[in-house]
Amino acid sequence: MRSVIPIIEQLDRALSELAINHPLNGRIALILVDNGLELMCHLKCTDLLSDDRRRSPRGLTQEQRNDARGRAFDRKIGLLQDLGHIPAEQAQAITTLHGYRNQLYHVGLRDDPVIGQLAHLYFHFAAELLEPLLGTQRHLRWEPEIITDAARRLLPELATAKRYGAKVDIAGLRARWVAECPPPPVPIEQALSRHLLARVDEAEASFSIIATGRSGTDDPTATLRTVQLEADTLTAIRRHRRDRDKQLKAKGIEPKPLDDEQLAMARGTRVLEDLNARLLPNWTPKHPILPFNSWRKQATSISTKRKASIALGSFDRIRREIDQLEDIIAEPIEDMYGWHQYLEDVAMDNR
């Protein structure tokens, strides 16, 4: 990327999307901000490599140069944090928000009600990093195909710029964007808190389907322990099998594929308990008791956080715990639906 113009175009468009309170516009804004910030980090890494080549002795290690040249966003964020260009708190928040962009791209988003608030927060982080990453002023290489009428509308200073003398007032641009950015419809901390409380209610309702087992009299805490044990044991079995398959391949032996359907049939049997004792002798459940009330207390406290970045960190931690629980109870819920269908079929046959 030889110019900041595409960065500015994307962030300015994101600002326009933030003015519309709709999840679709929030999604577009989040993607635009993420891409713009990623390009900002890339440009800063390019500057660092250029400066390093002119230094003697060179200031960057080989590993740092590899991170600067590479395409891994998290490695570049880590490098810029280590070198003092991005504060640690912002680096963590950017990594978290980048993960939500990945959800949009790859698996869809479970958290549409707060996507606009997350995009607002991401935009402000990007604006705060404009000067640390791009400088107060940015000299442009002359690229007629990039310095278009649209670019001149965003950056009036380009209208009178001479060849080889074009400059962008990054500090002025940041101030203008911050002034123009509309506030989110609901304060970010409150929005994250409300959404998380709704997610807790949904997770508890899902768990209630299997909480008392097929008998309807099982202890919900015991059921929670069982589904965690089964999920962790199945993960350990697959990991153990992968390691063994690598050893077989190293010896030139083609391993047999693991039968996931047959493995899933072990749920609800003592087989998994025995394997758990062998593969995970020190295993303890992540949630020894039902987590829903604890999650509600933590979710409620998010609305009182003084900094949006701290609220984001708490929100993301609890959200990931909820996602993890929902993932491990998904198959037991399907099994329960199958059991109910079986009982209905038996009842129909007996009529």
N, C-alpha and C positions, 0 to 999 in steps of 0.2 A: 504494500500500500504506500504510494508515493505522495499522497495528499490527504489533508484532513477534510477535504470537501465532502466525500461520501459519509464520513463520520457525522459531520454537522447536519447533513441532509437527513440522516436516519434519526438522530436525536430530535431534530426539529419536527419531523413527522410524528415521532412518539409523543411530543408535547401536544400536538393537535389531537391525537387519539385519546390522550388523558382527559381532554375537555369533555368527552362523551362518556357518560356513566352507563356503560353496558359491557358485559363480560367479553364480547367479541373485540371491542376496542381495547379493552384491557389486555387481552391476549396479544393483539398486534403490537401494542405499546411495549409489552414485556419483551417480545422477540426483537423489536427494533433497538431497544435500550441495550439488551444483552449483546447484540451484534456490534452496536456502536462502541460499547465499552471494551469488547474483545479486540476491536480494531485499534482502540486507543492504547491498550496494553501492548499490542503487536508493534505499534509505531514507537512506543517508548523503548521496547526491547531493541528495535532497529537502531534507535539513537544510541542506546548503551553500547551496542556492538560496534557502531561506528566510532564512538569516543574511545572505546577500549583498544581498537586497532591503532590509534594514534598515540597510545600511552606506552611508556617504557620504564619499568616493566609493566606488563599488562595487569590490570586490576581484577578482572574476572577470572574465576577458575574455569577449567574446561567443562565441568558439569554445568556451571552457570551459563556458559556460552551455548551449550547444547539446549538448555531450557529456553534461552532467549530465542534460539533459531527454530525450536520445535513448534508443533501445532497444539500441544496439550495446554488448554487454558489454565487448568489448576496449577501446572508447573510454572507458568508465567506469573500467575498471581502470587505464588509462593516466592518466586525470585524477586518480584517487585516489592513484596513485603519485607523480605530479608534485607534488601538494599535501602529500605526506608522510604520508598515512594508511595506505598499504600499502607495506612495504619492497620494494625492487626485486627481491630474490631471491624473495620470496613472490609478487609480481605475475607474474613469469615462470613460476613453478611453477603458479599458478592458470590462466594462459593455456594451459599445456600440458595440465593435467588437464581443462579445459573442452573441449579438442579431443577427448579420449577420450569425453566425454559426447556430443559431436557424432557420433562414430563409432557409438555405441550407437543414436542416434536415426535416423541416415541410411543407414549402410552396413553395420551390424553390426560386430562386434569381432573382430579377429584375435588379441587378446591376453587371452582369457578366463582363462588360468592366473594372471594377476597382477591381475585386476580388483579382487579383494578388497583386496590390498595398496595399490593406487592409491586406493581408496575410504577406507581407513584414513588415508592421508597427507592426502587432501583434507579429511577430517573434522578432523584436527588443525590444518590451516591455517585452516579456518573458525572453530574454537574460539579460536585465537590472535587472530583479527581481531574477535571479538565486541565487546570493549571499545573498540578503536580506531574501529570503525564505528558501534556503537550506544551507546557510553558505559558508564560503570560502573553507573549506574542509568538506567532508561528510564521516563519518565512516559507513561502511556497515555491516549489519549482514550477516554472511556467508550463502549464498543460492546457492548451486551448480547448481540448475536448472535454475537460473537466470544469473549467471556469466558464460556466454557461450563464444564461440569463437567470435561470433558477438559482444558481449559486450567488449571483450578484444581488438577488432579492434578499437572500438570507444574510449576506455580508456586503453591505453597501460600500465598504472600503475598497472592494475589488473593482468597482465601477471606474475608478480613476487610477487603478494600479498600473504601473509600467512593467514592461517585460523584465523579468529577473528582480523586480522590486515589490512583488505582491506580498502583503502581510495580512494576517488575520489577528484581530484583537480578541484573543481567547478570554482574557479577564472580562472584557466588556460583554462578550457573548454569554459567559456564565451568569453575570449579573442580570442580563436581560431575560434569560431563560428562567432563572429563579423567580424573578418578579412576575413573569407571565404564567408560570405554572399554576393551574387552579388547585385549590385544596381538595383532597379526597372528600366524597360525600359524607363519610363517617371517619373520625380519627382512626388511624391505622391500628392503634392498640385496642380500641374498642371493637373494631371489625374482626381482628384476629381472635379476640376473646369470644365473641358471639359465635363465630364460625366453628371454633374448636368445641364449644359447648354442644353445638348441633352435631358435630362429628362423634362426640362421646355418646350422645343419645342414640345415634344410629348404630354405633358399635355395640352398645349394650342391648339394643333390640335384636341385633343379629345373634349375639351370644345367647340370648334367652331362648332361641330356637333349640339349642342343644344343651342348655344349662342343666336340666334335670334328667337328661339321657332318655333312652327308649322307655325306661320304666316309668318316667315321670316323677320319680322320688329320689333321684341321685342328688348328692350335694354339689351345688354349682362350683364351689371352690375345688372340689376333687375333680370335677369335669375339666375345669381350667387347667389343673395340673396335668391331667392325662393328655389333653390336646397339645400342650407344650412339650411334654415328654415325647409324644409320637412325632411331632414335627422336627424336634431337634435330633431325634434318633434317626429319622429318615434322611435328614441332611448329613449326619455323620456316616451313614451307610453309603450314600452316594459319594461322599468325599473319600472314604476308604476304598470304594470300588475304583474311583478315578486313579488313585495312587497305585493300586494294584495293576490296573490296565496299562499305566505308563511303564511299569516294570516288565510286564509281559511283552509290550511292543519293543522295549529295549532288547529283549531276548529274541525278537523276530517271531513272536507268537501273537496271532490275532485274537484279541479278547472277544468274548461273547457279549452282545449288548445287554444292558440291564433292563429287565422287564418292569417298567414303572407301574403297570396295572397290577401285576402280581404283588409288587412291593406294597402298593396302596391297600391291598386286601389284608395286609397284616394289621391294619388299624383295628383296635378293639380287642386284640389278642395279647396273651402274655409274651408272645414272641418278641415284640418290641421292648417290653420291660426287661427281658433277659439280655437283649442286644444292647440296650441302654446301659446296663450294669457293666457290660464288657467294653463297649466303645467309649462311654462317657462315665467313668467310675465316680467322678466328683460332681456329677450333674446336679444343678439346682434350678428350679423354675425361675424365669425372669420375673414373673408375677406370682408370688406365693399366695397372694390374696386377690380378690377381685379388684381391678385397678380403677374402676369407673368413678368412684367418689373422689379418689385422689386426683384423677385427671380433671375432674370438675373444679376442684379447689385450685389447682394450678392454672387451669384455663381462665378462671375468674380473676386470678391475680394478674394476668397479663394486661388487663385493662388499666392497671395502676402503674405500669412500668413508665419510668420517666424518659427513657430513650427508645426510639422505634427499633433500633438495632438489637437491643436487649430483648424487647418483646418478640422480635422475629426469631431470635435464637430459641427462646422458650417455646414459642409456637411450633417451630419446626421439630424440636425434640419430641414434644408430645404427639404431634401429627405422625411422626415416623413410628412411634410406639403403637399408635392406633392402627396405622397401616399394617404393621407387622402382625398384630393380633388378628385383624380382619383376614389377612392372607392365610394364617394357619388354621382359622376356623372355617374357611371356605369349603374345603372338602368334607369335613364332618357335617356341615350344614347340608351339603348335597346328599350325603349318606342318610341323614335324617329325613329329608324329603323322600328319598327312595323307600325308606322304611314305612313312612306314612302311606305312600302309594301302595306298597305291598299289603298293608293292613286294609286299605280300602278295597283292593282287589279280592282279598280273602272274604271280606264282608259281603261283597257283591256275589261271590261264588256260593256263599252259604244261604243266600236268599231263596 
